[in-house]
Each structure stands twice: as structure tokens, then as C-alpha cells.
Amino acid sequence: MSNSNGFRGTKRAVFIDRDGTLNVEKDYLYRVDDCVLIPGAVDAVRRLNEAGWLVVVVTNQSGVARGYYGEQEVASLHRHMADELAQGGGQVSGWYFCPHHPAGQEPYNRQCDCRKPLPGMLLQAARELEIDLSRSWMVGDKLVDVQAGQAAGCRAVLVRTGYGRQESAGLPDGVPVCDDLAAAVELILVV
């Protein structure tokens, strides 16, 4: 299948926001000791893998641009999370993060195409992992997650964890809302 930007992908993927969707929301999370996965998240990732779906994490990390932590801390946290998921039989095929914010510090203080709601991280993953975006999903706890998924040509679902309860009021018609990642995976696997 050809995606809207011309490359061809054949694999299905579920793109998952990190903070508030995969792990418990904590402002500017970067320390391994502060990371707590949401109950059911490990099993949800494993179930997607077992059903033949790639799992890709896409996360805005403006804390890098704001000088709160560096890209190395983000990478270290992602390695830790990957290990936690692997212990439960789950695997993430790609970890993508946007370190930019227009009000941040140089060299991160710029407009980019990767900061959600723009679809740059999803498009990059699709190219690198041969993903068919039209057969894929985006799961997140914010409207920007839904918008990024839709802009990339994916179906989207909002979860009520993290900021999801507050964000559900502004959703476009037809976007499903689930209690958490585990419930979103149940929906994806039956559609």
C-alpha cells in the first residue's frame, strides 16, 4: 500500500504516546526511578505483538528544549521502559521523540514537523519501519495525539489515563475513547 507521502509500507502498527498513556503521567519525566508503567500496559503491548502489530512510541519531550534534561536521559529512560516491557513479553519496535519547543533553548527552539499534533514522528517511523499508515492506529491521552495520528492517515483513539479525561471534551466526532491502553488494544484487536 502506498501512503499519502509516496512510500510503500506493508506492516500494521499501533503508535503509542508515552506519558499518560504507557506510563503514569509525571510532568517532565526523565528519571528511571520516577517511571511507573500504567497497570495493564505491559500486557497490552505484548498482546499487540502477539497479534502481529508493531508497537511504536511517539512522544513530545519539550523538557529537552527547556533545559530540564538532555537527549541522553530520554534515551536512558526509553531503554529502561523497553526492559520493563520485555520482562512482560512486550516489544517496542521504535522509540521516537521530539525534543523541540519554540520557546526552548538553542538549538531546540524551533518549529519542526515532529512535534505533535504534526505527524513527523509517525511519518519517519513509517518510512523506517515500512508501516502502512492507513492500517495503523495512534493511541494517546491528548488531543494532539489524536490529531497527529489523523494527520498521518491513521485511526486514533483517546485514553482516559493521563490528561485523557479533560481532553475528551474537545475530540472530533467519531474518535473512540477508552479507559486505558489495555482497553484501547481490545478495541483495536476487534476492529
C-alpha positions in Angstrom: 0.0 0.0 0.0 1.2 3.5 -0.8 1.0 6.0 2.0 0.0 9.6 1.3 3.5 10.8 1.1 4.6 8.2 -1.6 6.5 5.5 0.2 5.2 2.0 0.4 4.6 0.2 3.7 3.1 -3.2 4.4 3.2 -3.5 8.2 0.5 -2.5 10.7 1.5 -0.5 13.7 0.0 1.0 16.9 1.7 4.3 17.7 1.5 4.9 21.4 2.1 8.2 23.2 4.4 7.7 26.2 3.4 10.0 29.2 -0.1 9.4 30.4 -0.7 6.5 28.0 2.1 4.0 28.5 3.4 5.3 31.9 1.8 7.3 34.7 1.8 11.0 33.9 4.5 12.9 35.6 5.5 16.3 34.4 8.8 16.2 32.6 9.6 12.6 33.4 13.2 11.7 32.7 14.4 9.8 35.8 14.2 6.0 35.7 13.2 5.9 39.4 10.2 8.1 38.7 8.8 5.9 35.9 5.8 3.8 36.6 4.0 1.9 33.8 0.3 2.1 33.8 -1.3 -1.1 35.0 -2.1 -3.4 32.1 0.2 -1.5 29.7 2.8 -4.3 29.5 0.2 -6.9 28.7 -1.4 -4.6 26.1 1.9 -4.2 24.3 2.5 -8.0 24.4 -1.0 -8.7 23.0 -0.4 -6.3 20.1 3.0 -8.0 19.4 1.3 -11.5 19.5 -1.4 -10.3 17.1 1.3 -9.2 14.6 1.2 -5.4 15.2 4.4 -3.3 15.5 4.3 -1.0 18.5 6.0 2.4 18.2 6.2 5.0 20.9 6.0 8.7 19.8 6.4 11.3 22.5 6.9 15.1 22.7 9.7 15.8 25.1 9.9 19.6 25.4 11.8 19.2 28.6 14.9 18.8 26.4 14.3 22.2 24.8 13.5 23.8 28.2 16.9 22.5 29.6 15.3 20.3 32.2 17.1 17.2 30.9 19.1 16.0 27.8 18.5 13.6 25.0 20.7 11.1 26.8 18.3 11.0 29.7 15.4 10.4 27.3 17.3 7.5 25.7 18.2 6.0 29.1 14.5 6.1 30.2 13.4 4.5 27.0 16.0 1.7 27.4 14.6 1.2 31.0 11.0 1.1 29.7 11.9 -1.3 26.9 13.5 -3.6 29.5 10.3 -3.4 31.7 8.1 -4.3 28.7 10.4 -7.1 27.6 10.2 -8.7 31.0 6.4 -9.0 30.4 6.9 -10.3 26.8 6.3 -6.9 25.0 8.5 -5.2 22.5 8.5 -1.7 21.1 9.9 -1.6 17.5 10.8 2.1 17.6 11.1 4.9 20.1 10.7 8.4 18.6 10.7 11.7 20.5 10.5 15.4 19.6 13.0 17.5 21.7 11.8 20.8 20.2 9.7 23.7 21.5 9.5 27.2 20.0 10.1 28.8 23.5 13.0 26.5 24.3 16.8 26.9 24.3 19.1 26.7 21.3 19.4 24.5 19.3 15.9 23.1 20.1 13.9 26.4 20.0 12.5 26.0 16.5 9.4 25.0 14.7 9.6 21.4 13.5 7.4 18.8 11.8 7.8 16.2 14.5 6.1 17.9 17.5 2.6 16.5 17.8 0.0 17.5 16.6 2.2 17.4 13.5 2.8 13.9 12.1 6.5 14.0 11.6 7.4 11.2 14.1 4.8 8.9 12.7 5.9 9.6 9.1 9.5 8.9 10.0 8.6 5.7 11.7 6.5 4.6 8.7 9.5 5.2 6.3 12.0 3.5 8.6 9.8 0.5 9.7 7.8 0.0 6.5 4.5 0.8 8.1 1.2 1.2 6.2 -0.3 4.2 8.0 -3.8 3.6 6.6 -3.9 0.3 8.5 -2.4 1.7 11.7 -3.6 3.4 14.9 -2.5 6.2 17.2 -3.3 5.9 20.9 -2.8 8.8 23.3 -4.2 10.8 26.2 -4.3 14.2 24.4 -6.0 15.8 21.5 -2.5 16.5 19.9 -2.0 12.7 19.8 -5.3 12.1 18.0 -4.5 15.0 15.6 -1.1 13.6 14.8 -2.5 10.2 14.1 -5.2 11.6 11.9 -2.7 13.9 10.1 -0.6 10.8 9.3 -3.6 8.9 8.0 -4.1 6.6 11.0 -7.2 5.9 13.0 -6.9 7.3 16.5 -8.2 6.5 20.0 -8.0 8.6 23.1 -7.4 7.0 26.5 -8.8 8.5 29.8 -5.5 8.0 31.7 -3.1 11.0 32.0 -4.8 14.0 30.6 -7.5 12.0 28.7 -10.4 12.7 31.0 -10.0 16.5 30.4 -9.1 16.2 26.7 -12.1 14.0 25.7 -14.4 17.1 25.6 -12.5 18.5 22.6 -12.4 15.4 20.4 -13.6 15.3 16.8 -16.7 13.2 16.2 -16.1 9.5 15.7 -12.9 9.2 17.8 -13.3 6.4 20.3 -12.5 6.9 23.9 -11.2 4.0 26.1 -10.4 3.8 29.8 -6.7 2.9 29.3 -4.2 1.4 26.9 -5.4 -2.1 27.6 -9.0 -1.2 26.7 -7.8 0.6 23.5 -5.9 -2.6 22.5 -9.1 -4.6 23.0 -10.8 -2.2 20.6 -8.1 -2.3 18.0 -7.9 -6.1 18.0 -11.6 -6.5 17.3 -12.0 -3.8 14.6 
